[in-house]
Amino acid sequence: MYVTYFDEVKAMPANGQHLYFVGGICVPIKDVPAFEKRLSDMAQELFGSIELTPDTAFHARMVYGKRGPFKGMDFPKRLDILTKITDLLTDPCLKRVYAAIDTRRLYAKEKAAEFAFAHFCERVQMAIPSGEHTILIGDYEKDEFKQMIADFAQYRSNGTPWEYGIEITKIVDSVHFSRSHHSRMIQLADMWLFVASHWYGSRKGGMAKAFSEKMKDKLLYPHRYKYWPNS
């Protein structure tokens, strides 16, 4: 049995980010406590607490942008935090999945979230080993969560909504949600999406270059991904 934790990154054309991402990590349920402990140990070292609050949460964009609990923290320390969390993503038990939708190529740009989630569900279906199953747990704070529940019910009943759609048989139950500051694993999924979106090059400056340098030798390829439309 696996648990798949997921998050999203919305397109921000004004910042040069035209891709809408939905992505996450598939983790054997027996390994979840070990990841949680490693992240809690980091929180204890950094914040002096393992309490799950917004002030002790690891959100990659806040670390990167020197915001929230990381305000006032120097460049090397923030880079070290990003690097240590990224290291957790290289664990061989974990499967990395994402879907990236190029909003510039959509006639109906308002459907970016729907398309991204459908393609993500397909890639999770492909990533989970034969004979295994998973549940989905996402960030409750996102606007689209109610629509995701409705869409997912359709995918389970009828397959994904294209001519060559697939049956979703390895993802069970409904879509579940938790506030990200209450879940170290959603925070880890957030870090994976930060890495995946970083590859597409919308971030500039000294921190972006330093983070790219730290990542270049890490085994962080996606096990399954979809970039769409690609022509």
C-alpha positions in Angstrom: 0.0 0.0 0.0 1.2 3.5 -1.0 0.2 7.0 0.0 0.5 9.7 -2.6 0.9 13.2 -1.3 0.4 16.0 -3.9 0.3 19.7 -4.4 0.0 22.2 -7.2 1.9 25.2 -8.7 -0.3 27.6 -10.6 0.9 29.3 -13.7 2.1 32.9 -13.2 2.5 34.4 -16.6 3.6 37.8 -15.2 6.6 36.0 -13.7 7.4 34.0 -16.8 5.9 30.8 -15.4 3.4 29.5 -17.9 3.1 26.0 -16.7 0.4 24.7 -14.3 1.8 21.8 -12.3 0.1 19.1 -10.2 2.7 16.7 -8.8 3.5 14.5 -5.8 5.3 11.6 -4.2 4.1 8.0 -3.9 5.5 6.5 -0.7 5.0 3.0 0.7 2.9 3.5 3.8 5.4 1.6 6.0 8.1 4.2 5.1 6.0 7.3 5.9 7.0 7.4 9.6 10.7 7.5 8.7 10.2 10.5 6.4 8.1 12.3 9.0 10.8 11.7 11.6 13.6 13.1 9.4 11.6 16.2 8.7 10.6 16.6 12.3 14.2 16.3 13.4 15.0 19.1 10.9 12.2 21.2 12.5 13.5 20.5 16.0 17.0 21.6 15.0 15.8 24.7 13.1 12.8 25.9 15.2 13.3 24.1 18.5 9.9 22.4 18.1 8.3 19.6 16.1 4.8 21.1 16.5 2.9 21.2 13.2 2.2 24.9 12.8 2.7 27.5 10.0 5.7 28.7 11.9 7.5 25.3 11.7 6.4 24.3 8.2 8.9 23.7 5.3 7.4 25.4 2.3 10.0 25.5 -0.5 8.9 28.9 -1.9 9.1 30.5 1.6 12.5 29.1 2.2 13.7 30.2 -1.3 12.1 33.6 -1.0 13.2 34.4 2.6 9.6 34.6 3.8 7.5 33.5 6.8 9.6 31.6 9.4 12.6 32.0 7.1 12.5 35.8 7.0 15.9 37.2 8.0 17.7 33.8 7.4 20.9 34.2 5.4 21.5 32.7 1.9 23.7 29.8 2.9 21.3 28.6 5.6 18.3 28.7 3.3 20.2 26.9 0.6 21.2 24.2 3.1 17.6 23.7 4.1 16.4 23.3 0.5 19.3 20.9 -0.2 18.6 18.7 2.9 14.9 18.4 2.0 15.7 17.7 -1.6 18.0 14.9 -0.4 15.0 13.1 1.1 13.4 13.0 -2.4 16.2 10.8 -3.7 15.2 7.9 -1.4 14.8 4.8 -3.6 11.5 3.8 -2.0 9.8 7.0 -3.1 8.3 7.6 -6.6 8.2 11.1 -8.1 5.4 12.1 -10.4 4.1 15.3 -12.0 2.0 16.8 -14.8 2.9 20.1 -16.3 0.3 21.9 -18.5 1.5 24.7 -20.8 -1.3 27.3 -20.5 0.0 29.2 -23.5 -1.3 26.3 -25.7 -4.7 26.0 -24.2 -7.8 27.4 -25.8 -9.6 27.1 -22.5 -7.0 28.3 -20.0 -9.5 27.9 -17.1 -9.3 24.1 -17.6 -5.5 24.0 -16.7 -6.2 22.7 -13.2 -8.6 20.0 -14.5 -6.1 18.8 -17.2 -3.2 18.8 -14.8 -5.0 16.8 -12.2 -6.3 14.2 -14.8 -2.8 13.7 -16.2 -1.4 13.5 -12.7 -3.8 10.7 -11.8 -2.8 8.8 -14.9 0.9 9.0 -14.0 0.2 7.9 -10.5 -1.7 4.9 -11.9 1.4 4.1 -14.0 3.9 4.6 -11.2 2.3 2.4 -8.6 3.6 -1.2 -8.9 1.3 -4.0 -10.1 -0.8 -5.4 -7.3 -0.4 -2.3 -5.1 -2.8 0.6 -4.4 -2.6 4.1 -3.2 -4.7 6.9 -1.7 -4.3 10.6 -2.6 -3.8 13.3 0.0 -3.5 16.9 -1.2 -3.2 20.4 0.2 -6.5 21.5 1.6 -5.7 25.2 1.1 -5.9 25.0 -2.7 -8.9 26.5 -4.4 -9.7 23.5 -6.6 -10.0 20.8 -4.0 -13.8 20.4 -4.3 -13.6 20.1 -8.1 -10.8 17.5 -7.7 -13.0 15.3 -5.6 -15.8 15.4 -8.3 -13.4 14.9 -11.2 -11.7 12.0 -9.5 -15.0 10.2 -8.9 -15.5 10.4 -12.7 -12.0 9.1 -13.4 -12.6 6.1 -11.2 -16.0 5.3 -12.9 -15.2 6.2 -16.5 -11.5 6.6 -16.9 -9.6 9.8 -17.7 -11.5 12.2 -20.0 -9.7 11.8 -23.4 -10.0 9.6 -26.4 -7.0 7.6 -25.1 -7.8 7.9 -21.5 -7.0 5.1 -19.0 -8.8 3.4 -16.2 -7.8 4.5 -12.7 -7.8 1.3 -10.7 -4.8 1.6 -8.4 -6.0 4.8 -6.7 -8.6 3.9 -4.1 -11.2 5.8 -2.1 -11.8 9.5 -2.6 -9.3 12.4 -2.7 -8.3 13.4 0.8 -7.0 16.8 2.0 -4.9 18.1 4.8 -3.6 21.6 5.5 0.0 21.5 4.5 1.4 22.8 7.8 -0.3 19.8 9.4 1.5 17.3 7.1 5.3 16.9 6.8 4.6 14.7 3.8 2.7 17.3 1.9 5.6 19.7 2.6 7.9 17.1 1.0 5.6 16.9 -2.0 5.7 20.7 -2.2 9.5 20.4 -2.3 9.3 17.9 -5.2 7.1 20.3 -7.2 9.5 23.1 -6.4 12.3 21.0 -7.9 10.2 19.9 -10.9 9.2 23.5 -11.8 12.7 24.7 -11.3 13.9 22.6 -14.2 11.8 24.7 -16.5 13.9 27.7 -15.8 11.6 30.5 -14.7 13.6 31.4 -11.6 16.6 33.7 -12.0 19.3 35.1 -9.7 22.0 33.9 -7.3 19.8 31.5 -5.3 18.4 29.9 -8.5 21.9 29.3 -9.8 23.2 28.0 -6.4 20.2 25.6 -6.1 20.7 24.3 -9.7 24.3 23.6 -8.8 23.3 21.6 -5.7 20.7 19.6 -7.7 22.8 18.7 -10.8 24.3 15.5 -9.4 21.2 14.3 -7.5 19.0 11.4 -8.9 15.8 13.4 -9.1 14.3 12.3 -12.4 10.5 11.8 -12.3 9.4 8.2 -12.4 6.4 9.3 -14.4 5.6 12.7 -15.8 3.5 14.4 -18.5 4.2 17.7 -20.3 1.1 18.7 -22.3 0.3 20.0 -24.9 3.7 19.3 -26.3 3.1 20.4 -29.9 
